[in-house]
Amino acid sequence: MTVNVNDPSDIQVYASLTPDRMLDAIEATGVDCDGRFLALNSYENRVYQIGVEGTVPIVAKFYRPNRWSDEAILEEHQFTQLLADQEIPVIAPIVDGNGETLHRQGAYRFALYPSRGGRAPELDNPDHLEQLGRFVGRIHAFGATGSFAHRPKIDIESYAVKPRAFLLEKGFIPAHLTVAYETLTADLVKQIGESFERAGEIRTLRLHGDCHPGNILWNEGSAHIVDFDDARTGPAIQDLWMFLSGDRAYMTARLADLLEGYTQFFDFNPAELHMVEGLRTMRLIHYAAWIASRWDDPAFPAAFPWFDTDRYWEEHILILREQAALLDEPPLVWD
C-alpha cells in the first residue's frame, strides 16, 4: 500500500480495462485464453484468474498506473525469482520466451503468475507458526545478501507523517473530530519515534513488506507466500509482527512459536520488539490514508462504504488512543 493520489487519467485507464481488453492483452503474450476469468480480491491492482486452453489457469496482475516505476516492478520480480531459485515457496512471475516478466499493452502494464490455491494459516497453531517462521527466516537470510535500488524504505515519514498530513489536508476527517485526530496523531508520531529509538541501531534488509495472513496460501501442510507488491527495505520485525495479535500473553506465546522456526535460518535481534506497536500504529494511519488516496477510484467506495462515515473515524481515533497506551508499555519478551 502506497499513499499516492490517483491522477484522473489513471482512474480512466482502470475503468477502460474491460474483459475483452484484458484478455486481448494477455493473448498478445502468446497465452491461449479460453475466455474464463475470475476477479480476485485485490484493490490496489486488478488481479484475475484466467482460464487457459488445455491447461491450468494462470493469474494476471494489471498494475495501477504510476504507482511503481518499471524498474521497481522488475526489481520485485527479480527478487521473487531469486527467492524461488533458493526453493523458498514464493510465487514468482512467469518468464516468457523472450525472458520478460513485465508486459505492456497500450496503457496497461501487467504480469502473469502461476495460479496457486490455499487458505490462511492458523495463527493459533504452533506448527503453522513455526513453519511460517522458517519461510520468513529464509527470505530474510537471502534478503540480507543484497539491497534494493528502486524500492523505498519503511520509515516513519512515509508510513505516518505523510499519510497523517494527507488526511488532514484533504478534509476526510469529520470537522468535529479533526482536532482530536490532529493532536492524537502528532503525539503518536513522537511516541513511534521514541519506541524506534529504544530499539537502537537496527539492521535493515530486503523484505516482503506486507507479510500478513492474507498473503499466505496454506495447503496440505505447506504454504506459498504471495504478493511481493509492497517489497521494501526495513527491519526484520516488519515481516513478523502481523502474525501477532491478541493480549500480551497470547502474543508472547505466538512469538515464541514463530521465532522457533525463524531463528533456524536467520538471527533475530530482540531489540526490534520495541518496534512492534510502533509499526502497528503506522499501519493503521497509513491504511486509512491509502483508502482516502484511492477514493476517486469507484472500486473503493464500493468496497469500503463505511470509510466515509463519522462512525468509522470515531472508532479509528479510539483504536489509535489504545495504541498510544500500548506504545508506553514494555515490549514483548522473547527468551
C-alpha positions, 0 to 999 in steps of 0.5 A, a space after each residue: 500500500 502506497 499513499 499516492 493520489 490517483 491522477 484522473 487519467 489513471 482512474 480512466 485507464 482502470 475503468 477502460 480495462 474491460 474483459 475483452 481488453 484484458 484478455 486481448 492483452 494477455 493473448 498478445 503474450 502468446 497465452 491461449 485464453 479460453 475466455 474464463 476469468 475470475 476477479 480476485 480480491 485485490 484493490 490496489 491492482 486488478 488481479 484475475 484468474 484466467 482460464 487457459 486452453 488445455 491447461 491450468 489457469 494462470 493469474 494476471 496482475 494489471 498494475 495501477 498506473 504510476 504507482 511503481 516505476 518499471 524498474 521497481 516492478 522488475 526489481 520485485 520480480 527479480 527478487 521473487 525469482 531469486 527467492 524461488 531459485 533458493 526453493 523458498 515457496 514464493 510465487 514468482 512471475 512467469 518468464 516468457 520466451 523472450 525472458 520478460 516478466 513485465 508486459 505492456 499493452 497500450 496503457 496497461 502494464 501487467 504480469 502473469 503468475 502461476 495460479 496457486 490455491 490455499 487458505 490462511 494459516 492458523 495463527 493459533 497453531 504452533 506448527 503453522 507458526 513455526 513453519 511460517 517462521 522458517 519461510 520468513 527466516 529464509 527470505 530474510 537470510 537471502 534478503 540480507 545478501 543484497 539491497 534494493 535500488 528502486 524500492 523505498 524504505 519503511 520509515 516513519 515519514 512515509 508510513 505516518 507523517 505523510 499519510 497523517 498530513 494527507 488526511 488532514 489536508 484533504 478534509 476526510 476527517 469529520 470537522 468535529 473530530 479533526 482536532 482530536 485526530 490532529 493532536 492524537 496523531 502528532 503525539 503518536 508520531 513522537 511516541 513511534 519515534 521514541 519506541 524506534 529509538 529504544 530499539 537502537 541501531 537496527 539492521 535493515 534488509 530486503 523484505 516482503 513488506 506486507 507479510 500478513 495472513 492474507 498473503 499466505 496460501 496454506 495447503 496440505 501442510 505447506 504454504 506459498 507466500 504471495 504478493 511481493 507488491 509492497 517489497 521494501 527495505 526495513 527491519 526484520 520485525 516488519 515481516 513478523 509482527 502481523 502474525 501477532 495479535 491478541 493480549 500480551 500473553 497470547 502474543 508472547 506465546 505466538 512469538 515464541 512459536 514463530 521465532 522457533 522456526 525463524 531463528 533456524 535460518 536467520 538471527 533475530 535481534 530482540 531489540 526490534 520488539 520495541 518496534 512492534 506497536 510502533 509499526 502497528 500504529 503506522 499501519 493503521 494511519 497509513 491504511 486509512 490514508 491509502 483508502 482516502 488516496 484511492 477514493 476517486 477510484 469507484 472500486 473503493 467506495 464500493 468496497 469500503 462504504 463505511 470509510 466515509 462515515 463519522 462512525 468509522 473515524 470515531 472508532 479509528 481515533 479510539 483504536 489509535 488512543 489504545 495504541 498510544 497506551 500500548 506504545 508506553 508499555 514494555 515490549 514483548 519478551 522473547 527468551 
